Amino acid sequence: MVVTYSSNKIKKIKIKDFKLLESLSGKKKSIQDFFSGIATVIMFICNHCPYVKHINPELVRLTNDYLPKGISFLAINSNDIEKYPEDSPENMKKISQKLGYPFPYFFDEKQEVAKYYGAKCTPEFFIFNGIGNLYYHGQLDDSRPKNGIPVTGYDVREILKSILEYDGLKKIYPIKKPSYGCNIKWKK
């Protein structure tokens, strides 16, 4: 199912720590260990979603472009793996290795992280400035499978440029741009 998250209301949230299974190591880790004092990008993704598959190469490029600038990235999969076994931690590890993800890929087994942040679909991006305030919630860019628009990461890149330009401390209201993709597969 494809979902567009387009509510004009944006939830005022702060970045929050959770302890989740990190797929490459197979260990529970605090996601706070991956937060940056400049900006942190939290990406809700999964393995099976065609919208995520479409942008995967750009996720790697984007992360490699901004990690040296002090911006951190982490990905979270919150899907119900009983219904979608392709999204299991074992398969997350395989995808991370195959695609060379330069970011940690966490499994949100209890779906508490997705609920806290209000994530609705994959892919969906939350960008926090260095003091933990939500700066952006939305899409990577306007590209979708088969729409002919190149995957550039434009929206996320523009936000990251803005944060770097203003040291991430400029007081602004969070920017919201609708996400579009597969709905998160919630447990019953």
Disulfide bonds with the S-S distance in Angstrom:
none
